[in-house]
Amino acid sequence: MKLSTKNREKLPKGWSHPAGSELLADHLVEDPRIPEIGLTFPGPDSQKAVDPDLLVLELTYAGQDAGDAAWALTIFPVPSNQKRDLQQAIEERILPALNGWLREERPPSWYLGAHHFRVKLNTGTHELGLDEG
C-alpha cells in the first residue's frame, strides 16, 4: 500500500504530530483492496474547541465500489507534552487495531458508503477511545 502525503502543516510551538509517515508505513498492513492512502498532517486549528476530546488519528473511506475508493488518513496534532505517550500507544495499540479493521472481510455493499476509524484522546482522563463507523 502506498502512503501519499497530501499536506503537512507547520506546527506552532507546543504542538506535535504523534506519528509520522515512516512509523505508519512500517506498521500498516499491505492489502490489495487499498492501493493508496492519502496522508494529512493538519495544524491545531483542525481540533474542535468545543469538543473535550482531541482527535488523534482518523482513517476515512469513501467510494462507489472497491475499485473506485478514496482512503484518507489524518494524524492530528496533540500537545507536545503528550506526544511520546501517544506515539507509543499508536504503535502498540492503535495500529494493530487499525490493521484489524482494515483486514475485515466486508460485503460489497460496504464499499458503497463512507466509513471511518477514529481515535480520540479524552483530555480529562487521558484515555484513548476508538470509534468505528
PEWOSUL-V715384 format. One record per run of one state. SS is the DSSP state (~ for helix, > for strand, _ for the rest). FROM is the first residue (numbers start at 1). TO is the last residue. If there is no record, write none. Layout:
ss=SS from=FROM to=TO
ss=SS from=FROM to=TO
This chain:
ss=_ from=1 to=1
ss=> from=2 to=8
ss=_ from=9 to=14
ss=> from=15 to=17
ss=_ from=18 to=20
ss=~ from=21 to=27
ss=_ from=28 to=35
ss=> from=36 to=41
ss=_ from=42 to=43
ss=~ from=44 to=46
ss=_ from=47 to=52
ss=> from=53 to=65
ss=_ from=66 to=67
ss=> from=68 to=75
ss=_ from=76 to=76
ss=> from=77 to=79
ss=~ from=80 to=103
ss=_ from=104 to=107
ss=~ from=108 to=112
ss=_ from=113 to=113
ss=> from=114 to=122
ss=_ from=123 to=127
ss=> from=128 to=132
ss=_ from=133 to=133
